[in-house]
Amino acid sequence: MRLVVKTVGGKEALLEVDPDLPLDVVRTQAASLLELDADPVFVLRGRVLPPEEGDRPLREFGLQEGNLLVALIKGAHHSREESEAQAFSEQGENRTEAGRTPGSVDHVLTAVTLPSSLPSSSARHDVVDADAEFALQLQADEDERVARRFQEEVDGEIAMEEQAKHSLGEARVAEIKAVPRLCHVRGDIAACGTWIPLMVDTGAQMSVLSSNLAGRLGLLDKVDRTSAGVAGGIGGGSRVLGKLRNVGVRFGELELAVDFAVLDGNQLPSPNLAILGLDQLAVHHMVVDLNTRTLLIGGVDGYPVKMLEDSEVPEEMRMDAAQKCTLQ
């Protein structure tokens, strides 16, 4: 079955999928083809396909050959005006010829041109326009939520700093601020076409993935169970289910083979734990530069990877805990 996926920003891709595939898998494939930072939410004929039902096969959502899905990019950091401007720049020339007013939303809410081999109908254009308008509004609402959450985080940090100054004094506050924050880098997992924030932990003896996260990434069936054990430190008392070997992880444009110990997520302080520890830092000659918040791969003159800002780390992946994890 072939499906056309289009974002409100104008990106478009043709997916060839099995109708029995789970929705989550198709969302991940779409994110990879459209080069998105996260799996999109699909809109079909004016209704959202619920992400929480991602384990259901496509056929149960009424998807058919040639359907067009409008992709809502959750957590996007662009404005509605930017989305409209991008779509207009890509398609505006065709709209002007059709006699429409440049700069209007109608420039964005237009039917996609389908490959000639796909079925088409006069009703398709109205459906696509309605889906695009609906998704554009959802996108604007999502952008507003992201901006509001970011502002709340900034305001909260300022308020906490002011409160600390009053209770502890400026010297103590300066000392606390000098303590490095948790450092994360973006790691694109080649096997599933998605990315996770990896906490760079120079106090962790081994690199770690929680079993929950390994399951979400579709890697549990690749775990080497002969390396089972018990973890101490950050995952004290947690079972080590085994080891993932040579997992393809892309840092920027550089792909490396990384090994992870898989810990039982039910026994961890965070069910979505992902740590880049000393074992892999040493194997790949990685240097942590806290002054520039950069991870250098290959030594001090190596390939630079910028660390993520706190606001770029998904809330479910954040963790404030002691930074140590050793194998007993």
C-alpha positions in Angstrom: 0.0 0.0 0.0 1.3 3.4 -1.0 0.6 6.5 1.1 1.6 10.2 0.5 2.7 12.1 3.6 3.0 15.8 3.6 3.9 18.3 6.4 2.3 21.7 6.8 5.7 23.2 5.9 5.6 21.6 2.4 7.8 18.5 2.8 6.4 15.5 1.0 7.2 11.8 0.8 5.8 8.6 -0.7 5.6 5.6 1.7 5.2 2.0 0.6 4.0 0.1 3.6 2.3 -3.1 4.6 -1.3 -2.5 5.8 -0.5 -4.8 8.8 2.3 -2.6 10.0 1.7 -0.8 13.4 1.1 2.9 13.2 4.2 3.7 15.3 6.4 2.0 12.7 5.0 4.0 9.9 5.3 7.3 11.9 9.0 6.4 12.4 9.5 5.7 8.7 7.8 9.0 7.8 10.1 10.9 10.2 13.1 9.3 8.5 12.0 10.1 5.0 10.9 13.7 5.8 14.1 14.2 8.0 12.1 15.2 11.0 13.5 15.4 14.6 10.6 13.3 16.0 7.8 11.0 14.8 4.9 13.0 13.4 1.2 12.7 14.3 -0.9 11.9 11.3 -4.2 13.7 10.2 -6.5 11.7 7.9 -9.7 13.2 6.5 -10.0 15.7 9.3 -9.2 13.4 12.2 -6.0 12.7 14.2 -4.7 9.2 14.3 -4.0 8.8 18.1 -0.3 8.2 18.8 -1.3 6.3 22.0 -2.8 3.7 19.7 0.4 3.3 17.8 0.5 -0.5 18.2 -2.7 -0.9 16.0 -2.1 -1.9 12.3 -2.8 0.7 9.6 -5.8 -1.2 8.2 -7.7 -0.6 11.5 -7.6 3.2 10.9 -9.3 2.9 7.5 -6.2 3.7 5.5 -6.3 2.8 1.8 -4.1 2.9 -1.3 -3.2 6.4 -2.2 -4.4 8.1 1.0 -2.7 11.4 1.9 -1.7 11.9 5.5 -0.9 15.4 6.8 2.0 15.2 9.3 1.9 17.3 12.4 5.4 17.8 13.8 5.2 17.5 17.6 7.5 19.8 19.4 8.5 21.8 16.3 10.3 25.1 17.0 9.0 27.2 14.1 6.0 29.5 13.9 2.9 29.3 11.9 4.1 32.2 9.8 7.3 30.4 9.1 5.4 27.3 8.0 3.3 29.4 5.7 6.3 31.2 4.3 8.2 28.0 3.6 5.2 26.4 1.8 4.6 29.6 -0.1 8.3 29.8 -1.3 8.1 26.2 -2.6 4.6 26.4 -4.2 3.8 30.1 -4.6 4.7 30.3 -8.2 2.0 27.7 -9.1 -0.6 29.6 -6.9 0.0 32.9 -8.6 -0.7 31.3 -12.0 -4.0 30.0 -10.5 -5.1 33.6 -9.7 -4.8 33.4 -5.9 -3.6 36.2 -3.7 0.1 35.8 -2.7 0.7 35.6 1.0 -2.8 34.2 1.9 -3.2 30.9 3.8 -4.8 29.5 0.7 -1.3 29.3 -0.7 -0.4 26.8 2.0 -3.7 24.8 2.1 -3.5 23.3 -1.3 -3.8 19.7 -2.6 -0.6 17.8 -3.2 0.1 16.5 -6.7 0.0 12.7 -6.5 2.0 10.4 -8.7 0.1 9.3 -11.8 0.1 5.7 -10.7 -2.0 6.5 -7.6 -5.8 6.7 -7.7 -7.3 10.2 -7.6 -10.7 11.8 -7.4 -12.3 15.2 -7.5 -13.0 14.9 -3.7 -9.3 14.4 -2.9 -8.5 18.1 -3.2 -11.1 19.1 -0.7 -10.0 16.5 1.8 -6.4 17.5 1.5 -7.2 21.2 1.9 -9.3 20.4 5.1 -6.6 18.2 6.5 -3.9 20.7 5.8 -5.9 23.5 7.5 -6.6 21.3 10.5 -3.0 20.2 10.8 -1.8 23.8 10.4 -3.9 24.9 13.3 -2.7 22.0 15.4 0.9 22.9 14.5 0.3 26.5 15.6 -1.2 25.3 18.9 1.8 22.9 19.4 4.3 25.7 18.7 2.5 27.9 21.3 2.7 25.1 23.9 6.4 24.6 23.3 7.1 28.3 23.5 5.1 28.6 26.7 6.8 25.6 28.3 10.2 27.0 27.4 9.3 30.4 28.9 8.0 28.7 32.1 11.3 26.9 32.5 13.3 30.1 32.1 11.0 32.0 34.5 11.3 29.1 37.0 15.1 29.1 36.8 15.2 32.9 37.4 12.7 32.7 40.3 14.8 29.9 41.9 18.0 31.8 41.5 16.5 34.9 43.1 15.1 32.9 46.0 18.5 31.2 46.5 20.2 34.6 46.6 18.0 35.8 49.4 18.3 32.6 51.4 21.9 31.5 50.7 23.7 34.6 49.6 25.3 35.5 46.3 28.6 33.7 46.9 26.9 30.4 47.6 24.6 30.8 44.6 27.6 31.4 42.3 29.2 28.3 43.7 26.1 26.2 43.0 25.8 27.6 39.4 29.4 26.7 38.8 28.5 23.0 39.2 28.1 21.6 35.6 24.6 20.6 34.4 23.8 17.2 33.1 25.2 17.0 29.6 23.3 15.3 26.7 24.1 14.8 23.1 21.8 13.8 20.3 22.3 10.2 19.1 20.4 9.0 16.0 19.7 5.3 16.1 20.3 4.0 12.6 18.3 0.8 13.1 15.0 2.5 13.7 15.4 6.0 12.2 14.8 7.9 15.4 17.0 9.8 17.9 17.5 9.9 21.7 19.3 12.2 24.0 22.4 10.4 25.5 23.5 11.6 28.9 27.3 12.0 28.8 28.5 10.6 32.1 32.2 10.5 32.8 31.4 8.8 36.1 29.7 5.8 34.6 31.8 2.7 34.0 29.5 1.5 31.3 27.1 2.9 28.7 23.5 2.1 29.5 20.0 1.8 27.9 17.0 1.0 30.1 15.0 -2.0 28.9 11.9 0.3 28.4 13.9 2.5 25.9 15.5 -0.5 24.2 12.0 -1.9 23.6 10.8 1.4 22.2 13.7 1.4 19.8 13.1 -2.2 18.7 16.4 -3.5 20.0 15.4 -6.0 22.8 15.7 -9.0 20.5 19.3 -8.1 19.8 20.4 -8.2 23.5 23.2 -10.6 24.3 21.9 -12.4 27.4 25.3 -13.9 28.3 26.4 -10.5 29.7 23.7 -10.4 32.4 24.6 -9.2 35.8 23.7 -6.6 38.5 24.4 -2.9 38.3 25.5 -0.5 41.1 25.7 3.3 41.3 22.9 5.1 39.5 21.1 1.8 38.8 22.0 0.2 42.2 20.5 -3.2 42.5 19.1 -3.2 39.0 19.4 -6.3 36.9 21.6 -6.1 33.8 19.5 -8.0 31.2 22.4 -8.3 28.8 24.4 -6.2 26.3 23.7 -4.6 22.9 26.7 -4.7 20.7 27.7 -2.5 17.8 24.5 -0.4 17.7 24.8 2.1 14.9 24.6 5.6 16.5 25.0 8.8 14.4 26.5 11.8 16.1 26.0 14.7 13.7 27.3 13.3 10.4 29.5 10.7 12.0 28.2 7.1 12.7 29.8 5.0 15.3 29.3 1.4 16.6 28.3 1.7 20.3 27.8 -1.0 23.0 25.2 -0.6 25.7 24.4 -2.6 28.8 20.6 -3.0 29.0 19.2 -2.5 32.6 15.8 -3.5 33.9 13.8 -0.2 33.5 11.4 -1.1 36.4 14.3 -0.9 38.8 15.7 2.4 37.6 15.0 6.0 38.8 14.1 6.9 35.2 12.4 4.3 32.8 14.0 6.1 29.8 17.6 6.0 30.8 20.3 6.4 28.1 23.9 6.9 29.2 27.1 7.3 27.2 29.7 6.1 29.8 33.4 5.8 30.1 33.6 2.5 28.1 32.5 4.1 24.9 34.1 7.5 25.6 37.4 5.7 25.8 36.8 3.4 22.8 36.0 6.4 20.5 38.5 8.8 22.1 35.8 11.2 23.1 36.7 14.4 25.0 34.1 16.4 27.0 34.7 20.1 26.8 32.4 21.8 29.4 33.6 25.3 28.5 32.1 25.1 25.0 29.6 22.3 25.9 31.0 20.2 23.1 31.8 16.5 22.8 34.9 16.0 20.7 35.1 12.6 18.9 38.6 11.4 18.1 40.6 13.5 20.6 41.0 17.2 21.4 41.1 18.0 17.6 38.3 15.6 16.8 34.8 15.9 15.3 32.8 18.3 17.4 29.2 17.5 18.6 27.3 20.3 20.4 25.6 19.3 23.6 21.8 19.7 23.8 20.2 22.6 25.6 18.0 21.6 28.5 14.9 22.6 26.6 15.9 20.2 23.7 15.8 17.2 26.0 12.4 15.6 26.1 10.8 15.8 29.5 10.5 12.0 29.9 14.3 11.7 29.2 15.4 14.2 31.9 17.0 13.0 35.1 18.5 14.6 38.1 20.5 12.0 39.9 24.0 11.0 41.0 26.2 10.3 38.0 27.7 6.9 38.5 27.0 3.4 37.2 29.3 0.4 37.8 28.9 -3.3 37.2 29.1 -5.5 40.3 
